[in-house]
Amino acid sequence: MTVSFFLKRSQDRRKAIRDAIIYGLSIIAVYVALALIITLIFGANALNALSTNAFVNILFFLILVAFALSFFGVFEITLPSRWSTGTDRKSADAAGLGGIFFMALTLTIVSFSCTGPIIGFLLVDAASTGSILAPTVGMLGFSVAMAIPFTLFAMFPGWLQSMPKSGGWMDRVKVTLGVIELAFSLKFLSVADMAYGKGILTRDIFILLWILMALFLGIYLIRKRSGKVGLVAGIVSLAFAAWLVPGLWGAPLKAISAFTPPMSTQIFGHNDQTVEPQFTDYSDAIIASEMSGKPILLDFTGYGCVNCRKMEASVWTDPRVADKIRNDYILTSLYVDDKTELSKKWNVNENGTRVKIRTVGDKWSLLQRRKFGANAQPFYVIIDSKGRLIKGPYTFDPDPDHFLDFIR
């Protein structure tokens, strides 16, 4: 469709190349516009709230499972055919740049059955970071990669003959992507599980499920005799499964620490280097500080906070940092997405809006906003027994030396 469109438009080589470049930029514009719309609708604060909302994380889990099933061939995700028909007709009728743009829009709609699960995964993962730029930056990267081959085929139609034909290799690619999406879906289920304090999906069970998925994928790719690339991918998958095994007994597995539940949920093993908070309640920490004379290292965190897990695995396991925290501070972690219901609920006025404080997480989030003027995690401050700020804040920076300077 791309080649025939551009062959019909012009016999002028220079104009054809120009149109092909505009076509590629139009593809990028369509995808980035989608990310910008989502960002503008929700905004930074809402995205941060989404990242810590248990119901939203369950929804994300179900969405990714649906995407995985789509890759496994259980069903196909498609947009209404009248959309692609309508944009295709407009691309044929429109002259100049308008026709090229509608051609790019047609490509986006027609290819949705293949790209939909990837786009959805990208936007779900970006939204879960709570960053206003993440969806746009992520979609920019995806759209550039998507646009380059189509732009080149529009410039050089003869290259189309060298394209690999779809077949068994495509099925293997889809199964691989399906397993990957299924593995990442567990991260969102884990967030909801921890937020409600169920303790079902512990760190070792999470890692065990990843091991089983990696073993399945490795055996599948090797048994399918999918050539050298498939063989290498299968071996890598099996090696990854073997690398995960020590995590069942408490190995930190820093490379994937952002996705696994915290070490505190580990059942079968424990890492001695891990620093655990002494308190998860602000008032208890204040009392302990008055009695011991030690300052409080206040950690505003969240069960769904990816960067919090990175800090705990990469920074807090550093022996120098761990010793300093254990000896000189009262480490207190306040989870802003803790869904434990408060015995007494109350309303507060924020910027002219009445906000209901229902859960423990609501209380800690309010404390962070009111006392320190921030709403993102991780967020570290050092306070004294009167709650007065001594030092901070320190936000996400996974360099142990920098954090050590902060707590010194």
Solvent accessible surface area in square Angstrom, and as a share of the most:
residue,aa,sasa,rsa
1,M,114,0.51
2,T,13,0.07
3,V,22,0.13
4,S,57,0.37
5,F,21,0.09
6,F,8,0.03
7,L,95,0.47
8,K,161,0.68
9,R,63,0.23
10,S,22,0.14
11,Q,168,0.74
12,D,78,0.40
13,R,112,0.41
14,R,203,0.74
15,K,76,0.32
16,A,13,0.10
17,I,58,0.30
18,R,120,0.44
19,D,1,0.01
20,A,0,0.00
21,I,79,0.40
22,I,42,0.21
23,Y,0,0.00
24,G,4,0.04
25,L,108,0.54
26,S,11,0.07
27,I,0,0.00
28,I,32,0.16
29,A,53,0.41
30,V,22,0.13
31,Y,2,0.01
32,V,24,0.14
33,A,43,0.34
34,L,72,0.36
35,A,0,0.00
36,L,80,0.40
37,I,93,0.47
38,I,39,0.20
39,T,8,0.05
40,L,146,0.73
41,I,120,0.61
42,F,94,0.39
43,G,21,0.20
44,A,41,0.32
45,N,108,0.55
46,A,37,0.29
47,L,0,0.00
48,N,24,0.12
49,A,58,0.45
50,L,37,0.18
51,S,6,0.04
52,T,16,0.10
53,N,50,0.26
54,A,0,0.00
55,F,144,0.60
56,V,27,0.16
57,N,1,0.01
58,I,62,0.32
59,L,95,0.47
60,F,17,0.07
61,F,38,0.16
62,L,100,0.50
63,I,54,0.28
64,L,0,0.00
65,V,34,0.20
66,A,36,0.28
67,F,26,0.11
68,A,0,0.00
69,L,67,0.33
70,S,12,0.08
71,F,10,0.04
72,F,71,0.30
73,G,62,0.60
74,V,98,0.56
75,F,87,0.36
76,E,116,0.52
77,I,37,0.19
78,T,84,0.49
79,L,56,0.28
80,P,49,0.31
81,S,89,0.57
82,R,176,0.64
83,W,119,0.42
84,S,22,0.14
85,T,68,0.39
86,G,23,0.22
87,T,16,0.09
88,D,57,0.29
89,R,141,0.52
90,K,109,0.46
91,S,3,0.02
92,A,83,0.64
93,D,110,0.57
94,A,32,0.25
95,A,91,0.71
96,G,38,0.36
97,L,107,0.53
98,G,32,0.31
99,G,0,0.00
100,I,1,0.00
101,F,84,0.35
102,F,53,0.22
103,M,2,0.01
104,A,0,0.00
105,L,46,0.23
106,T,1,0.00
107,L,12,0.06
108,T,18,0.10
109,I,21,0.11
110,V,82,0.47
111,S,20,0.13
112,F,50,0.21
113,S,26,0.17
114,C,64,0.38
115,T,10,0.06
116,G,2,0.02
117,P,1,0.00
118,I,56,0.29
119,I,9,0.04
120,G,15,0.14
121,F,41,0.17
122,L,44,0.22
123,L,24,0.12
124,V,12,0.07
125,D,53,0.27
126,A,8,0.06
127,A,9,0.07
128,S,4,0.02
129,T,69,0.40
130,G,14,0.13
131,S,45,0.29
132,I,81,0.41
133,L,118,0.59
134,A,25,0.19
135,P,1,0.01
136,T,26,0.15
137,V,93,0.53
138,G,22,0.21
139,M,0,0.00
140,L,82,0.41
141,G,44,0.43
142,F,38,0.16
143,S,0,0.00
144,V,57,0.33
145,A,67,0.52
146,M,29,0.13
147,A,3,0.03
148,I,95,0.48
149,P,55,0.35
150,F,57,0.24
151,T,18,0.10
152,L,65,0.32
153,F,28,0.11
154,A,3,0.02
155,M,25,0.11
156,F,71,0.29
157,P,32,0.20
158,G,56,0.54
159,W,121,0.43
160,L,75,0.37
161,Q,149,0.66
162,S,95,0.61
163,M,86,0.39
164,P,88,0.55
165,K,154,0.65
166,S,92,0.59
167,G,37,0.35
168,G,42,0.40
169,W,97,0.34
170,M,63,0.28
171,D,84,0.43
172,R,49,0.18
173,V,64,0.37
174,K,56,0.24
175,V,22,0.12
176,T,32,0.19
177,L,53,0.26
178,G,0,0.00
179,V,9,0.05
180,I,68,0.35
181,E,5,0.02
182,L,50,0.25
183,A,15,0.11
184,F,49,0.20
185,S,0,0.00
186,L,15,0.07
187,K,8,0.03
188,F,2,0.01
189,L,57,0.28
190,S,2,0.01
191,V,4,0.02
192,A,4,0.03
193,D,14,0.07
194,M,17,0.08
195,A,1,0.01
196,Y,82,0.31
197,G,63,0.61
198,K,133,0.56
199,G,51,0.49
200,I,126,0.64
201,L,13,0.07
202,T,10,0.06
203,R,5,0.02
204,D,2,0.01
205,I,66,0.33
206,F,0,0.00
207,I,0,0.00
208,L,79,0.39
209,L,57,0.29
210,W,16,0.06
211,I,11,0.06
212,L,95,0.47
213,M,33,0.15
214,A,9,0.07
215,L,69,0.34
216,F,106,0.44
217,L,16,0.08
218,G,0,0.00
219,I,89,0.45
220,Y,39,0.15
221,L,9,0.04
222,I,61,0.31
223,R,191,0.70
224,K,103,0.43
225,R,219,0.80
226,S,20,0.13
227,G,48,0.46
228,K,174,0.74
229,V,126,0.72
230,G,8,0.08
231,L,85,0.42
232,V,89,0.51
233,A,41,0.32
234,G,0,0.00
235,I,93,0.47
236,V,91,0.52
237,S,12,0.08
238,L,55,0.27
239,A,58,0.45
240,F,72,0.30
241,A,1,0.01
242,A,64,0.49
243,W,106,0.37
244,L,0,0.00
245,V,57,0.33
246,P,68,0.43
247,G,0,0.00
248,L,27,0.13
249,W,157,0.55
250,G,4,0.03
251,A,27,0.21
252,P,37,0.24
253,L,13,0.06
254,K,105,0.44
255,A,84,0.65
256,I,15,0.07
257,S,9,0.06
258,A,9,0.07
259,F,52,0.22
260,T,6,0.04
261,P,2,0.01
262,P,14,0.09
263,M,21,0.10
264,S,68,0.44
265,T,36,0.21
266,Q,19,0.08
267,I,106,0.54
268,F,140,0.58
269,G,17,0.16
270,H,100,0.44
271,N,20,0.11
272,D,129,0.67
273,Q,83,0.37
274,T,23,0.13
275,V,7,0.04
276,E,66,0.29
277,P,37,0.23
278,Q,107,0.48
279,F,60,0.25
280,T,77,0.45
281,D,42,0.22
282,Y,37,0.14
283,S,67,0.43
284,D,65,0.33
285,A,0,0.00
286,I,30,0.15
287,I,93,0.47
288,A,19,0.15
289,S,2,0.01
290,E,98,0.44
291,M,163,0.73
292,S,65,0.42
293,G,66,0.63
294,K,71,0.30
295,P,40,0.25
296,I,0,0.00
297,L,0,0.00
298,L,0,0.00
299,D,2,0.01
300,F,0,0.00
301,T,1,0.00
302,G,0,0.00
303,Y,41,0.16
304,G,3,0.03
305,C,14,0.09
306,V,25,0.15
307,N,51,0.26
308,C,1,0.01
309,R,10,0.04
310,K,77,0.33
311,M,0,0.00
312,E,35,0.15
313,A,13,0.10
314,S,34,0.22
315,V,0,0.00
316,W,6,0.02
317,T,8,0.05
318,D,24,0.12
319,P,81,0.51
320,R,114,0.42
321,V,0,0.00
322,A,3,0.02
323,D,74,0.38
324,K,57,0.24
325,I,3,0.01
326,R,108,0.39
327,N,97,0.50
328,D,54,0.28
329,Y,16,0.06
330,I,4,0.02
331,L,2,0.01
332,T,0,0.00
333,S,2,0.01
334,L,0,0.00
335,Y,28,0.11
336,V,17,0.10
337,D,2,0.01
338,D,26,0.13
339,K,46,0.20
340,T,79,0.46
341,E,106,0.48
342,L,23,0.11
343,S,127,0.82
344,K,154,0.65
345,K,85,0.36
346,W,91,0.32
347,N,68,0.35
348,V,20,0.11
349,N,88,0.45
350,E,33,0.15
351,N,161,0.83
352,G,69,0.66
353,T,81,0.47
354,R,162,0.59
355,V,46,0.27
356,K,76,0.32
357,I,2,0.01
358,R,124,0.45
359,T,14,0.08
360,V,31,0.18
361,G,1,0.01
362,D,43,0.22
363,K,58,0.24
364,W,13,0.05
365,S,17,0.11
366,L,17,0.09
367,L,35,0.17
368,Q,0,0.00
369,R,63,0.23
370,R,136,0.50
371,K,89,0.38
372,F,37,0.15
373,G,69,0.66
374,A,23,0.18
375,N,45,0.23
376,A,61,0.47
377,Q,24,0.11
378,P,5,0.03
379,F,12,0.05
380,Y,1,0.01
381,V,1,0.00
382,I,5,0.02
383,I,0,0.00
384,D,30,0.15
385,S,27,0.17
386,K,136,0.58
387,G,5,0.04
388,R,153,0.56
389,L,99,0.49
390,I,99,0.50
391,K,81,0.34
392,G,30,0.28
393,P,80,0.51
394,Y,25,0.10
395,T,74,0.43
396,F,75,0.31
397,D,44,0.23
398,P,59,0.37
399,D,48,0.25
400,P,35,0.22
401,D,73,0.38
402,H,92,0.41
403,F,0,0.00
404,L,5,0.03
405,D,85,0.44
406,F,15,0.06
407,I,2,0.01
408,R,174,0.64
